[in-house]
């Protein structure tokens, strides 16, 4: 398994060809018929995750989705690819919400940086997940639940240190509007940065990425002005449900 995604990305040649290959691969394995065998012998993580009654924190999922008030949005994603933070119940609507980072809203290099940072922080958990999947088992990674739902921790590592600017890509999804959620397996993490979304509605990916760049500059500038403290981080946290509870 790759441990330095940035270094691997920088030395990767023929990136355009890899983007095309990645889209076809994800389309076949995760979109069209995700719960049919893709290889004769393959890992079973996505099949096992389907049986869980919750989303695993720190893992990436994709699903079909039409948001509330879609006609009022300047753009939205019908096929999000979401790094899961946690689940909570909305105080205002009563909806069961999945909160996560839609990686489709990050340009390629930012996605590499994100995956690289996540793997540096939680690499042991991902290695364990990959090993267990070879044995047709799945780990729920509960050991990182308190970290991914800790906004102080996430801001410190992904914004302050890695300069990503998470807020632009953080989205809330109504679980009741999701169709066919499927777990992206750890073995396919290296391909995620090369995936080009084809189901953005309202704006092209390039436009969304330009918005991200502007937003990132403002987010990082504001984070430098503000003193990062645990108390401030707690102000931005939801009352997340413990996985499986």
Steps between C-alpha positions, in 0.01 A plus 500: 500500500624851417601698809601829334230594251656838416834346401327227301281755320795720406685213333191359326514532122214498247254657744239570232489133405471409867202737539319321220583158639391602850161624388428178309620290794289688759200502267514123458592405857317757713226668296326266257500166682694551826381181663600262228844343497743719302788251506483123535695538825467835675461674833154504658498828693220665306280190531557480878451877551162472330377293795591766757231740620736798503781659301856435615678822613817573306392294199392614154155421360320581179125497431228652283356818650251777419511776765209688654432826314707397200342769281630769735861378493755641257651151475478160667648153466277206404783256571695623807821331611497572871763458769282431803521716812192378685123480530266722701134603520425853376341715770317711242361230267521175695677337204765237562810660351829365375771765518810461292748651258394467137831427330344578161507868600878494545731528196742217432802630691286594801351151497848348499593724792183401686549124453868537590417686822225253595734207446777661706254555785312169484735275304500221758120481488499489118772234495296292742188545284691391190641193676160399636336541159745240362348265758144593394446702820435867569609738774278788611803715592338623820843594634502809274136603555586757768772647279306551175209649697734732691498827307804631686700194392376514140560873462845477656614222267316564172493881506780628721758238404397370157342825374198329345207718609246232587196720546432545129443127446317415823139406425201359686298223333154380595531124543143462381588636156800276437479215252735201488783618726819302448833501681813582300752234595840594647685337212347762268602807704793575262252539213265746674701814407476410130123463497327775298136550605249479215178565692539857624182693418500874430876558465797324343770351727748770396266773623447322834876464540549872436250570779696267724828683433342837592334352806816324612697826498235666716470202736875479557532876541224504760646200680830685536320796657307287745666326788423130466381359830319188612209712627457668161517163329223363721274789399499366142425140588169325464369249749617202300356156558743230600531253211268208551325661796 
